Amino acid sequence: MTRHPESAGQALLFDDDLTHRVLREARDPGYVLVGIAEKVHSRAVGTRAAEMAIPARPDEAATVAQLLAAGRLLHGARVAVLLDSRREPEPAVLVDVPATATTAPAPDGLVRLLVDVVRPGLGLVTAADGTFSGSIVRQDGAYLVETEHGDVIGRASSYRAGAARLARHHQRRPGAVEIEHEREVYP
C-alpha cells in the first residue's frame, strides 16, 4: 500500500462526522479508485451493480485516502466503471471496509494511559500495560494523534482526549489518563 501525499482537504481529514460518513458510504454505495492516479469516485446510489461512478468531493476523497493509508479501508477487487463524462469503461479498484474479527476476544477492563509531555506541543502516550503507544503533536491549535508507527489517526482537543482516542483506536477502553510535564531547570 502506498502513502498518499497531503492534499487540499488535509485539514478536514480528522473530522469525526466526515470520517464516520465516509466509512458508512464505503459499505453502501461504495467508493472506487479510478485510473492510475487513483482518483476517488463514489458509486451512484442504487446503481452499485451498474458500476456507475461519480467524482467524490475533495474532503471526502482526502478522507478516503487517509483511511486507506491508516488501514481502516482496504484496496479491493479490480472492476471497470462508467464515469459521468465517458461512454467507455475505466479501470478502477474497489475500496473495501475490512471485516472485523468476531472471534477475537474483546479486552476487558480499562487501560490506564500515561502521557509524558516532553516539550510544549509533543506528548508521548503509553498504555500502562504496555500494549500500545503513540504520540500527540500540537498543530494549528489542535492535537494530531499518531500511532507508534507515525500514522495519524485523528485530531483531539487536548492531550487527555488524544490519549483516549489512541486507546479507542487500539480497541481498548480508556481509563485514567496521567499527564506528566517535563520541566527544564534553568539557572
LUMFIBA-459366 format. One line per field, with one value per atom (N, C-alpha, C): residue number from 1; residue in one letter; x, z, y; atom name. Coordinates in steps of 0.05 Angstrom, whole numbers. Each point is the difference from the previous one (the first is absolute). Layout:
nr = c(NUM:...)
rest = c(A:...)
c1 = c(X:...)
c3 = c(Z:...)
c2 = c(Y:...)
atom = c(CA:...)
REM end
This chain:
nr = c(1:1:1:2:2:2:3:3:3:4:4:4:5:5:5:6:6:6:7:7:7:8:8:8:9:9:9:10:10:10:11:11:11:12:12:12:13:13:13:14:14:14:15:15:15:16:16:16:17:17:17:18:18:18:19:19:19:20:20:20:21:21:21:22:22:22:23:23:23:24:24:24:25:25:25:26:26:26:27:27:27:28:28:28:29:29:29:30:30:30:31:31:31:32:32:32:33:33:33:34:34:34:35:35:35:36:36:36:37:37:37:38:38:38:39:39:39:40:40:40:41:41:41:42:42:42:43:43:43:44:44:44:45:45:45:46:46:46:47:47:47:48:48:48:49:49:49:50:50:50:51:51:51:52:52:52:53:53:53:54:54:54:55:55:55:56:56:56:57:57:57:58:58:58:59:59:59:60:60:60:61:61:61:62:62:62:63:63:63:64:64:64:65:65:65:66:66:66:67:67:67:68:68:68:69:69:69:70:70:70:71:71:71:72:72:72:73:73:73:74:74:74:75:75:75:76:76:76:77:77:77:78:78:78:79:79:79:80:80:80:81:81:81:82:82:82:83:83:83:84:84:84:85:85:85:86:86:86:87:87:87:88:88:88:89:89:89:90:90:90:91:91:91:92:92:92:93:93:93:94:94:94:95:95:95:96:96:96:97:97:97:98:98:98:99:99:99:100:100:100:101:101:101:102:102:102:103:103:103:104:104:104:105:105:105:106:106:106:107:107:107:108:108:108:109:109:109:110:110:110:111:111:111:112:112:112:113:113:113:114:114:114:115:115:115:116:116:116:117:117:117:118:118:118:119:119:119:120:120:120:121:121:121:122:122:122:123:123:123:124:124:124:125:125:125:126:126:126:127:127:127:128:128:128:129:129:129:130:130:130:131:131:131:132:132:132:133:133:133:134:134:134:135:135:135:136:136:136:137:137:137:138:138:138:139:139:139:140:140:140:141:141:141:142:142:142:143:143:143:144:144:144:145:145:145:146:146:146:147:147:147:148:148:148:149:149:149:150:150:150:151:151:151:152:152:152:153:153:153:154:154:154:155:155:155:156:156:156:157:157:157:158:158:158:159:159:159:160:160:160:161:161:161:162:162:162:163:163:163:164:164:164:165:165:165:166:166:166:167:167:167:168:168:168:169:169:169:170:170:170:171:171:171:172:172:172:173:173:173:174:174:174:175:175:175:176:176:176:177:177:177:178:178:178:179:179:179:180:180:180:181:181:181:182:182:182:183:183:183:184:184:184:185:185:185:186:186:186:187:187:187)
rest = c(M:M:M:T:T:T:R:R:R:H:H:H:P:P:P:E:E:E:S:S:S:A:A:A:G:G:G:Q:Q:Q:A:A:A:L:L:L:L:L:L:F:F:F:D:D:D:D:D:D:D:D:D:L:L:L:T:T:T:H:H:H:R:R:R:V:V:V:L:L:L:R:R:R:E:E:E:A:A:A:R:R:R:D:D:D:P:P:P:G:G:G:Y:Y:Y:V:V:V:L:L:L:V:V:V:G:G:G:I:I:I:A:A:A:E:E:E:K:K:K:V:V:V:H:H:H:S:S:S:R:R:R:A:A:A:V:V:V:G:G:G:T:T:T:R:R:R:A:A:A:A:A:A:E:E:E:M:M:M:A:A:A:I:I:I:P:P:P:A:A:A:R:R:R:P:P:P:D:D:D:E:E:E:A:A:A:A:A:A:T:T:T:V:V:V:A:A:A:Q:Q:Q:L:L:L:L:L:L:A:A:A:A:A:A:G:G:G:R:R:R:L:L:L:L:L:L:H:H:H:G:G:G:A:A:A:R:R:R:V:V:V:A:A:A:V:V:V:L:L:L:L:L:L:D:D:D:S:S:S:R:R:R:R:R:R:E:E:E:P:P:P:E:E:E:P:P:P:A:A:A:V:V:V:L:L:L:V:V:V:D:D:D:V:V:V:P:P:P:A:A:A:T:T:T:A:A:A:T:T:T:T:T:T:A:A:A:P:P:P:A:A:A:P:P:P:D:D:D:G:G:G:L:L:L:V:V:V:R:R:R:L:L:L:L:L:L:V:V:V:D:D:D:V:V:V:V:V:V:R:R:R:P:P:P:G:G:G:L:L:L:G:G:G:L:L:L:V:V:V:T:T:T:A:A:A:A:A:A:D:D:D:G:G:G:T:T:T:F:F:F:S:S:S:G:G:G:S:S:S:I:I:I:V:V:V:R:R:R:Q:Q:Q:D:D:D:G:G:G:A:A:A:Y:Y:Y:L:L:L:V:V:V:E:E:E:T:T:T:E:E:E:H:H:H:G:G:G:D:D:D:V:V:V:I:I:I:G:G:G:R:R:R:A:A:A:S:S:S:S:S:S:Y:Y:Y:R:R:R:A:A:A:G:G:G:A:A:A:A:A:A:R:R:R:L:L:L:A:A:A:R:R:R:H:H:H:H:H:H:Q:Q:Q:R:R:R:R:R:R:P:P:P:G:G:G:A:A:A:V:V:V:E:E:E:I:I:I:E:E:E:H:H:H:E:E:E:R:R:R:E:E:E:V:V:V:Y:Y:Y:P:P:P)
c1 = c(17:-17:18:-7:17:-12:18:-9:-10:-21:-11:11:8:10:-22:8:-19:-15:-25:-16:-15:-16:-15:-19:-11:-19:13:26:15:-12:-7:-10:-26:-15:-26:2:24:3:-8:-1:-4:-27:-17:-27:-15:-8:-12:-25:-18:-25:6:20:7:12:17:12:-21:-19:-22:-17:-6:-16:14:26:16:0:4:0:-27:-22:-27:-4:8:-4:19:22:18:-14:-18:-15:-22:-14:-22:-5:4:3:28:21:27:16:27:18:17:10:20:22:24:23:4:-2:-1:27:10:24:25:23:26:2:-12:1:-17:-16:-18:-18:-13:-18:-25:-8:-22:-27:-16:-27:-19:-24:-21:-18:-8:-18:-28:-15:-26:-19:-16:-19:-20:-4:-20:10:25:10:26:4:25:6:-20:4:7:-9:5:28:15:27:3:-19:2:15:16:16:0:-2:0:23:14:22:-9:17:-6:9:-13:8:29:15:28:5:-18:4:-6:-19:-6:23:10:22:25:6:23:-4:-24:-6:3:-10:3:30:16:29:13:-8:11:-8:-25:-10:14:5:16:28:13:27:0:-21:-1:-9:-9:-9:-29:-15:-28:-17:11:-12:21:-8:19:-5:21:-3:-13:-20:-15:5:-21:2:2:11:1:-27:-10:-26:3:-19:-3:-24:3:-22:-5:-25:-8:0:13:0:-21:-7:-21:7:25:8:8:2:10:-19:2:-16:15:26:17:6:0:7:29:5:27:8:26:8:0:-9:-2:5:4:4:-21:-14:-20:14:-14:9:-17:13:-15:3:-20:1:9:22:10:-21:-2:-18:13:-17:11:-2:20:1:-20:-20:-19:10:21:9:22:11:21:-12:14:-11:3:-21:1:15:19:15:-19:5:-17:12:-16:9:11:6:10:30:12:29:8:19:11:19:-1:16:19:25:21:9:-2:9:24:22:24:4:-5:3:30:15:29:8:-16:4:-27:-3:-26:-9:-23:-12:7:14:6:-4:-19:-4:2:15:3:-19:-16:-21:8:-4:5:-23:-9:-19:15:-12:14:6:-16:5:20:10:20:-10:-27:-11:2:2:2:12:9:11:-6:7:-5:9:-7:7:-23:2:-20:16:-5:16:-19:6:-17:6:-21:3:-24:5:-21:-23:7:-20:-15:6:-12:23:-7:20:-4:21:-1:8:-15:5:12:24:14:5:1:7:30:10:29:15:-15:11:-1:-11:-1:-25:-19:-25:-18:-9:-19:-28:-12:-26:-23:7:-20:10:-19:6:-13:10:-11:2:-15:0:20:11:20:16:21:16:-18:-17:-18:-19:-12:-18:15:25:16:8:7:7:-24:-24:-24:-6:5:-5:19:25:20:-8:-10:-10:-23:-19:-23:9:21:11:10:10:11:-21:-26:-22:2:8:2:-17:-10:-16:19:0:18:-8:20:-5:12:13:13:23:2:22:17:26:19:18:2:16:23:24:24:14:6:14:30:17:29:6:15:7:30:9:28:7:22:9:21:-5:18:13:27:13:-6)
c3 = c(0:0:0:-16:-1:17:9:15:-19:8:-17:10:-19:8:12:15:11:-23:4:-22:11:-17:7:23:4:22:25:3:23:26:3:26:7:-19:6:5:-2:2:27:20:26:12:-17:9:5:25:8:-16:-3:-15:-29:-12:-28:-1:19:0:2:19:3:-24:-13:-24:-23:-3:-21:5:25:6:-6:6:-6:-30:-15:-29:-14:13:-12:-1:19:-1:-21:-1:-20:-5:-23:-26:-6:12:-4:-15:1:-14:-19:-21:-18:-5:-5:-7:-29:-16:-29:-11:-19:-15:17:-13:12:23:-2:20:25:-3:21:11:-19:9:12:22:15:-12:-6:-10:18:2:15:-20:8:-18:4:-21:2:16:17:18:-18:8:-14:-26:-9:-25:4:24:6:-21:-8:-20:-27:-6:-26:-2:22:1:-10:7:-7:23:-8:20:-5:22:-3:19:-8:16:29:19:28:5:20:8:10:-2:9:29:18:28:4:-15:1:-11:-23:-13:18:13:18:24:10:23:-9:-24:-10:-2:-10:-3:27:20:27:13:-3:11:-13:-26:-13:11:4:11:28:16:27:3:-22:1:8:2:7:-24:-24:-25:-15:-17:-15:-30:-15:-29:-5:-17:-6:-28:-12:-27:-21:-23:-23:-15:-9:-15:-22:-18:-20:7:-1:7:-23:-1:-19:15:-10:12:-13:13:-10:-28:-5:-25:-22:5:-20:-6:-24:-8:3:0:3:29:8:28:6:24:10:20:1:21:27:20:27:21:24:23:21:9:21:26:17:27:18:16:18:29:16:29:12:16:11:18:-2:18:28:20:27:10:13:9:24:-3:21:20:-7:19:18:-5:17:26:22:26:4:11:6:26:0:24:23:23:23:16:14:17:-14:16:-9:-2:-18:-2:10:18:10:-20:-5:-21:12:-9:10:-22:4:-19:11:-14:9:-20:9:-17:1:-21:0:-8:-14:-7:-7:1:-7:-28:-1:-26:-7:17:-6:25:-1:22:-10:15:-6:17:-13:14:2:23:4:16:-8:16:24:24:23:-1:-15:-3:-23:-14:-20:-27:-4:-25:-24:4:-22:9:-19:6:-24:3:-22:8:-15:7:-7:13:-5:-6:-23:-9:-5:12:-3:-28:-15:-26:-6:-5:-7:20:26:21:7:-14:7:5:8:5:-19:-14:-18:17:-3:14:-19:7:-17:14:-15:11:3:12:3:-27:-22:-26:-16:13:-12:-17:0:-15:16:-13:13:0:24:1:6:5:5:15:7:15:27:19:27:10:21:11:22:10:23:0:17:4:11:19:12:-21:-16:-21:-21:-6:-20:10:26:11:-1:7:-1:-29:-19:-28:-9:9:-7:12:24:13:-16:-8:-15:-27:-12:-26:3:23:6:13:-4:11:30:14:30:11:24:14:16:-5:15:29:18:28:8:24:10:-19:-4:-16:18:3:16:-18:4:-17:17:-10:14:-19:9:-17:8:-19:4:4:19:6:-2:-16:-2:24:13:22:-10:2:-10:24:0:22:2)
c2 = c(-23:23:25:19:24:22:18:23:21:14:21:27:17:27:17:20:19:14:5:12:24:12:24:-4:-23:-4:-10:2:-11:9:25:10:-14:-11:-12:-30:-12:-28:-12:16:-11:8:10:7:-26:-5:-25:-6:20:-4:-8:13:-7:-28:-7:-27:-21:4:-20:-2:23:-1:-14:5:-14:-30:-8:-29:-13:15:-10:-3:21:0:-19:-7:-20:-27:-5:-25:1:22:3:29:10:-14:-9:12:-9:21:-3:17:-17:13:-12:19:-10:16:-4:22:-2:8:-17:7:-3:6:-2:20:23:20:-7:-21:-9:23:14:21:-13:11:-12:8:-20:3:-15:10:-13:-15:-24:-15:12:4:13:-17:13:-14:-15:-25:-16:-12:6:-11:-15:-11:-14:-22:-15:-21:11:24:12:12:1:10:29:17:28:14:20:14:30:16:29:10:22:10:7:-8:7:28:13:27:-1:22:0:-8:8:-7:-30:-11:-28:-17:9:-14:0:22:2:-19:-2:-17:-30:-7:-27:-7:19:-5:-4:16:-2:-27:-8:-25:-24:2:-21:-2:23:1:-11:5:-9:-29:-12:-28:-4:22:-2:-5:4:-8:-16:-18:-17:1:-5:-3:-27:0:-25:-9:-12:-12:22:-8:18:-3:23:0:21:0:21:17:26:18:19:10:21:26:20:26:18:21:19:9:7:13:-19:-26:-18:-22:-11:-23:-26:1:-24:-6:-25:-6:7:9:6:-21:-8:-19:14:-15:11:-22:8:-18:6:-20:4:7:15:6:-16:-18:-17:8:-6:4:-26:0:-25:-13:-26:-14:-1:4:-2:-28:-10:-27:-3:-17:-3:-21:-15:-20:10:24:11:8:-7:7:30:12:29:4:20:5:9:-11:6:23:15:21:24:20:25:-1:15:2:28:0:25:11:26:13:20:-1:18:18:26:20:15:-2:15:23:24:24:7:-8:4:28:14:28:12:26:12:-9:-12:-9:-28:-16:-27:-18:-18:-19:-28:-16:-29:-16:-16:-16:-29:-11:-29:-12:-23:-15:-11:1:-9:-30:-15:-29:-6:21:-4:-10:-1:-11:18:26:19:26:16:26:18:25:19:28:20:27:19:24:21:25:12:23:23:23:24:12:5:12:18:26:19:0:0:2:-25:-22:-26:-20:-24:-20:-23:-8:-23:-25:-21:-25:-20:-11:-18:-26:-22:-26:-1:-22:-3:-2:-5:-2:26:21:26:5:-18:3:18:22:18:-12:-2:-12:20:25:20:24:17:24:-2:16:1:28:6:27:4:-22:1:-26:0:-24:-23:7:-20:-12:16:-10:-15:8:-14:-28:-2:-26:-19:10:-16:-9:18:-7:-23:2:-21:-27:0:-24:-12:16:-10:-10:12:-9:-29:-7:-26:-18:7:-15:-5:21:-1:22:-5:21:17:26:18:3:-3:4:27:0:24:8:27:11:16:-8:14:16:26:18:11:-4:11:18:24:20:1:-4:3:30:6:28:4:19:7:18:-6:16:19:26:20:14:4:14:29)
atom = c(N:CA:C:N:CA:C:N:CA:C:N:CA:C:N:CA:C:N:CA:C:N:CA:C:N:CA:C:N:CA:C:N:CA:C:N:CA:C:N:CA:C:N:CA:C:N:CA:C:N:CA:C:N:CA:C:N:CA:C:N:CA:C:N:CA:C:N:CA:C:N:CA:C:N:CA:C:N:CA:C:N:CA:C:N:CA:C:N:CA:C:N:CA:C:N:CA:C:N:CA:C:N:CA:C:N:CA:C:N:CA:C:N:CA:C:N:CA:C:N:CA:C:N:CA:C:N:CA:C:N:CA:C:N:CA:C:N:CA:C:N:CA:C:N:CA:C:N:CA:C:N:CA:C:N:CA:C:N:CA:C:N:CA:C:N:CA:C:N:CA:C:N:CA:C:N:CA:C:N:CA:C:N:CA:C:N:CA:C:N:CA:C:N:CA:C:N:CA:C:N:CA:C:N:CA:C:N:CA:C:N:CA:C:N:CA:C:N:CA:C:N:CA:C:N:CA:C:N:CA:C:N:CA:C:N:CA:C:N:CA:C:N:CA:C:N:CA:C:N:CA:C:N:CA:C:N:CA:C:N:CA:C:N:CA:C:N:CA:C:N:CA:C:N:CA:C:N:CA:C:N:CA:C:N:CA:C:N:CA:C:N:CA:C:N:CA:C:N:CA:C:N:CA:C:N:CA:C:N:CA:C:N:CA:C:N:CA:C:N:CA:C:N:CA:C:N:CA:C:N:CA:C:N:CA:C:N:CA:C:N:CA:C:N:CA:C:N:CA:C:N:CA:C:N:CA:C:N:CA:C:N:CA:C:N:CA:C:N:CA:C:N:CA:C:N:CA:C:N:CA:C:N:CA:C:N:CA:C:N:CA:C:N:CA:C:N:CA:C:N:CA:C:N:CA:C:N:CA:C:N:CA:C:N:CA:C:N:CA:C:N:CA:C:N:CA:C:N:CA:C:N:CA:C:N:CA:C:N:CA:C:N:CA:C:N:CA:C:N:CA:C:N:CA:C:N:CA:C:N:CA:C:N:CA:C:N:CA:C:N:CA:C:N:CA:C:N:CA:C:N:CA:C:N:CA:C:N:CA:C:N:CA:C:N:CA:C:N:CA:C:N:CA:C:N:CA:C:N:CA:C:N:CA:C:N:CA:C:N:CA:C:N:CA:C:N:CA:C:N:CA:C:N:CA:C:N:CA:C:N:CA:C:N:CA:C:N:CA:C:N:CA:C:N:CA:C:N:CA:C:N:CA:C:N:CA:C:N:CA:C:N:CA:C:N:CA:C:N:CA:C:N:CA:C:N:CA:C:N:CA:C:N:CA:C:N:CA:C:N:CA:C:N:CA:C:N:CA:C:N:CA:C:N:CA:C:N:CA:C:N:CA:C:N:CA:C:N:CA:C:N:CA:C:N:CA:C:N:CA:C:N:CA:C:N:CA:C:N:CA:C:N:CA:C)
REM end
